[in-house]
Amino acid sequence: MSRTPTVPPAAADSVTTGQPAGQDPQPVLGPDPRAAYREALLELAAADPRVICLDSDTGGLEKTFGKQFPDRYVNVGIAEANLMTVAAGLARRGFIPYVHTMATFATMRAGEFLKLDVVGNRLPVRVIATHGGLAAAHFGTSHFALEDLAVTRALADLAVVVPGDPRQVGAATHQLHELPGPGYLRLGRSATPVPPGPAPGFRLGRARVLREGADVTLVAAGPLPLLFALEAAGELAADGIEAQVLDLHTLHPLDREGLLTACRGRAGVVTVEEHRPQGGLGDAVAEVVSAELALPMRRLAVRGRPGLRVAGQRAALEQLGVSTGAVVDAARQLHARTTAVR
């Protein structure tokens, strides 16, 4: 029998500190998500001797964690399946391993071992999956991770977190550490723009409203999808359409009540993700909304064949159908549909 990951006490209350409609400060470049994570990992290791860092030649961890805690740093090389098995063994012996590889290798190449050895035994292994989505677009299709959330969401005992703001990475890492079972943290590769102002709050398993709006709801997961949703909300406001923006950073366990509250009474829901349409954010939202609310949806996800042209992350995502303009168009369609019915 599968179990839903238990949300730690710090996540007991939903966080809904949304920005009022009509306020549109310009985004600024945020911190490097990998650097933010490594800082949090060092903090955890200093406080908890059970923390073990398992590397797969990702580069950089040997200079940070390995330098400070050489007896708790192990580089298994480019051998992701072995990485998961070693982690499972260490977890069984009472350690809390943090394993590091790219998202596509964690779920595709090592997927069987993640499923059987780690999740199947409900072991406290934290999988830190970098280069999520198209963050490694410049490396080519072998490094794209557009199916990882479908795989991880299907592993019912695995907590799945996709921070929408790199300033949330530290809090997400610390809260994942408190879980009794396994966790999957999907990160990007480089810094991305974030809204100006203080770092947003983060509660594992609790969605966060970033902007209030009564007409349509935009649900996003991940840095660029969230940025597109916020940019779209600003454009829509100029047309008199007020969009609610929801950061659904935890895909499992899903904040069903927070999601339903953000969607109820709106003209429809637009989901925005850096993933294939199958199995990711759009499916997670549809499973809840379709069962509880009679609302139309538009799902923006990566469609078509990626990698035909070399491009950076944002450009590649926009070429494949996920962009600020696409969010605006989808929201306008939903709003017009409701207006026509009235």
C-alpha positions in Angstrom: 0.0 0.0 0.0 1.4 3.4 -0.9 1.5 6.3 1.5 1.4 10.1 0.8 4.5 11.8 2.1 3.9 13.5 5.4 4.2 17.3 5.3 6.5 18.5 8.1 5.1 20.7 10.9 6.5 23.8 9.3 4.2 23.3 6.4 1.0 23.2 8.4 -0.5 26.5 7.1 -1.2 27.5 3.5 0.8 30.5 2.3 -1.3 32.9 0.4 0.4 36.3 0.4 -0.5 37.3 -3.1 0.3 40.6 -4.7 -2.7 42.7 -5.5 -3.8 43.0 -9.1 -2.3 45.9 -11.0 1.1 46.0 -9.3 3.7 44.8 -11.8 7.3 45.4 -10.7 10.0 44.3 -13.2 11.7 41.0 -12.5 15.4 40.8 -11.6 18.0 38.0 -11.9 17.7 35.6 -9.1 20.4 33.5 -7.4 22.0 30.4 -9.0 19.7 27.6 -7.9 22.6 25.1 -7.7 24.6 27.4 -5.5 21.6 28.1 -3.3 21.1 24.3 -2.9 24.7 23.6 -2.1 24.7 26.3 0.6 21.7 24.6 2.2 23.3 21.2 2.0 26.3 22.4 3.8 24.1 23.8 6.6 22.3 20.4 6.9 25.6 18.5 6.9 27.0 20.7 9.7 23.9 20.1 11.8 23.2 16.4 11.0 26.1 13.9 10.8 23.8 11.4 8.9 24.0 13.6 5.7 26.0 11.9 3.0 26.7 13.6 -0.4 26.7 11.2 -3.4 28.0 12.7 -6.6 28.0 11.5 -10.2 30.7 13.7 -11.6 28.4 16.7 -11.7 31.2 19.1 -11.0 31.4 21.5 -8.1 30.3 19.4 -5.1 33.9 18.2 -4.6 35.0 21.8 -4.1 32.2 22.6 -1.6 30.9 19.6 0.3 33.9 17.4 -0.5 36.3 20.0 0.8 34.4 20.7 4.1 33.2 17.1 4.7 35.6 14.8 2.8 34.6 11.7 4.8 31.0 12.1 3.8 31.5 12.8 0.1 31.5 10.0 -2.4 31.8 10.4 -6.2 30.5 7.2 -7.9 31.2 8.5 -11.3 28.9 8.6 -14.3 27.0 5.6 -13.1 23.5 6.8 -12.1 21.9 3.4 -11.5 24.7 2.5 -9.1 24.2 5.9 -7.5 20.7 5.1 -6.5 21.6 1.6 -5.2 24.5 3.0 -3.1 22.2 5.6 -1.7 19.6 3.0 -0.8 22.2 0.9 1.0 23.5 3.9 3.0 19.9 4.9 3.9 19.2 1.4 5.1 22.2 1.8 7.4 20.8 5.0 9.0 22.3 7.7 6.8 20.4 10.4 4.8 22.0 10.4 1.4 21.7 13.3 -1.0 22.2 12.0 -4.6 23.2 14.4 -7.4 22.7 14.0 -11.1 20.7 15.6 -14.0 17.0 15.2 -14.0 16.8 13.0 -17.1 19.5 10.7 -15.8 17.8 10.4 -12.4 14.5 9.3 -13.8 15.3 7.7 -17.2 18.7 6.0 -16.9 18.3 5.2 -13.2 14.5 5.1 -13.0 14.2 1.4 -12.2 16.6 1.7 -9.3 14.9 4.8 -8.0 11.6 2.9 -8.1 12.7 -0.4 -6.6 15.6 0.4 -4.3 14.7 3.9 -3.0 11.0 4.5 -3.3 10.0 0.8 -3.0 11.7 0.7 0.4 10.5 4.2 1.4 14.1 5.2 2.2 15.1 8.7 3.2 17.1 9.4 0.0 16.9 12.9 -1.5 17.3 13.0 -5.2 18.7 16.4 -6.3 17.9 16.6 -10.0 19.4 19.5 -11.8 19.0 20.7 -15.4 15.3 20.2 -15.2 13.1 20.7 -18.3 15.1 22.5 -21.0 17.7 24.0 -18.7 20.3 22.0 -20.6 18.9 23.0 -24.0 22.4 23.9 -25.3 23.6 20.3 -24.5 21.0 18.7 -26.9 18.2 16.3 -26.6 20.2 13.7 -24.5 20.0 16.2 -21.6 16.4 17.4 -21.9 14.2 16.4 -18.9 10.6 16.6 -20.2 9.3 13.4 -18.7 10.8 13.3 -15.2 7.7 14.6 -13.4 5.5 12.0 -15.0 7.8 9.3 -13.7 8.2 10.8 -10.2 4.5 11.7 -9.7 3.7 8.0 -10.4 5.9 6.9 -7.5 3.4 7.4 -4.8 5.7 7.5 -1.8 8.0 10.2 -3.3 7.7 13.9 -2.5 8.2 15.9 -5.7 9.2 19.6 -5.4 9.8 22.1 -8.3 10.7 25.5 -6.8 9.3 28.3 -8.8 11.8 30.8 -7.3 15.5 30.0 -6.7 15.2 31.9 -3.4 12.9 29.0 -2.2 15.6 26.4 -2.8 17.2 26.6 0.6 13.8 26.3 2.4 12.7 23.5 0.2 16.0 21.6 0.9 15.6 22.0 4.7 12.0 20.9 4.7 12.6 17.9 2.5 15.3 16.9 5.0 12.6 16.5 7.6 10.6 13.9 5.7 10.8 10.3 6.8 10.7 9.0 3.2 12.3 9.9 -0.2 12.2 13.2 -2.0 12.8 14.6 -5.5 14.0 18.2 -5.9 13.9 19.5 -9.5 16.3 22.4 -10.1 17.4 24.3 -13.1 21.0 25.0 -14.2 21.4 28.8 -14.2 20.0 31.8 -12.6 16.6 33.0 -13.9 14.6 36.2 -13.4 12.6 36.5 -10.2 10.1 39.1 -9.0 11.8 41.9 -7.0 11.3 42.2 -3.3 11.9 39.8 -0.4 12.3 36.1 -0.8 9.0 34.4 -1.0 7.8 32.1 1.8 7.9 28.3 1.1 5.9 25.6 2.8 6.3 22.0 1.4 2.9 20.8 0.2 1.3 24.2 0.3 0.7 26.2 -2.8 1.4 29.9 -2.8 -0.7 32.7 -4.4 1.6 35.2 -5.9 -1.1 37.5 -7.4 -4.7 37.9 -6.6 -7.3 37.9 -9.4 -11.0 37.0 -9.7 -11.3 36.3 -13.5 -9.0 33.4 -14.4 -6.3 31.3 -12.6 -2.8 30.7 -13.9 -1.1 27.7 -12.2 2.6 27.3 -12.8 5.5 25.1 -11.6 9.1 26.0 -12.1 11.0 29.3 -12.6 10.3 30.2 -16.2 6.7 29.0 -16.2 6.0 31.0 -13.1 7.7 34.0 -14.7 5.6 33.6 -17.8 2.4 33.5 -15.6 3.3 36.6 -13.8 4.2 38.5 -17.0 1.0 37.3 -18.5 -1.0 38.5 -15.5 0.4 42.0 -16.0 -0.6 42.0 -19.7 -4.0 40.7 -18.9 -4.6 43.4 -16.3 -4.1 46.0 -19.0 -7.1 44.4 -20.8 -9.2 44.4 -17.6 -8.8 40.7 -16.9 -7.6 39.9 -13.4 -5.6 36.7 -13.2 -4.8 34.8 -10.0 -1.3 33.3 -10.1 -0.6 30.2 -8.2 2.8 28.7 -7.6 2.1 25.0 -7.3 5.7 24.1 -6.4 4.9 20.8 -4.7 3.4 18.2 -7.1 3.3 15.5 -4.5 1.8 15.8 -2.0 -0.5 18.1 -3.9 -2.2 21.0 -2.1 -5.7 20.1 -3.2 -7.6 22.6 -1.1 -5.2 25.4 -2.0 -5.6 24.6 -5.6 -9.4 24.4 -5.5 -9.6 27.7 -3.5 -7.5 29.4 -6.1 -9.6 28.1 -9.0 -13.1 28.2 -7.6 -15.4 30.9 -9.2 -13.0 31.7 -12.0 -13.7 31.5 -15.8 -11.1 28.7 -16.2 -7.6 27.5 -15.4 -4.4 27.8 -17.4 -1.5 25.5 -16.4 2.1 26.4 -17.4 4.9 23.9 -17.2 8.4 23.0 -18.5 7.4 19.4 -19.2 5.5 17.3 -21.7 1.7 17.4 -21.4 1.5 13.9 -20.1 1.9 13.3 -16.4 3.2 16.7 -15.2 1.6 19.8 -13.7 -1.3 19.9 -16.2 -2.4 16.4 -15.4 -2.0 16.9 -11.6 -4.2 20.0 -11.8 -6.8 18.4 -14.1 -7.1 15.4 -11.8 -8.3 17.7 -9.0 -10.2 20.4 -10.9 -12.1 18.1 -13.2 -13.3 16.0 -10.2 -14.4 19.0 -8.1 -15.1 22.0 -10.3 -16.8 22.4 -13.7 -14.1 24.6 -15.1 -12.5 24.6 -18.6 -8.7 24.3 -18.7 -5.9 25.2 -21.1 -2.7 23.4 -20.6 0.5 24.9 -21.8 3.3 22.4 -22.0 6.2 21.4 -24.3 4.8 20.0 -27.5 6.4 19.0 -30.8 9.9 17.9 -31.4 12.6 19.7 -29.3 16.2 20.2 -30.2 15.8 21.0 -33.9 17.5 24.3 -33.4 20.1 25.3 -30.8 18.7 27.7 -28.4 18.9 28.9 -24.8 16.4 27.7 -22.2 13.8 30.4 -22.6 14.0 30.6 -26.3 13.7 26.8 -26.6 10.7 26.8 -24.3 9.0 29.6 -26.3 9.7 27.8 -29.6 7.8 24.7 -28.2 4.7 26.6 -27.2 5.3 27.8 -23.6 5.6 31.6 -23.4 4.1 34.7 -21.9 2.1 35.3 -25.1 0.7 31.8 -25.1 -0.5 32.2 -21.5 -2.1 35.5 -22.4 -3.9 34.0 -25.4 -5.1 31.0 -23.4 -6.5 33.2 -20.6 -8.2 35.5 -23.0 -9.9 32.5 -24.6 -11.2 31.3 -21.3 -12.4 34.8 -20.3 -14.1 35.4 -23.6 -15.8 32.1 -23.4 -17.4 32.9 -20.0 -18.3 36.4 -21.2 -20.1 35.0 -24.2 -22.1 32.6 -22.1 -23.2 35.4 -19.8 
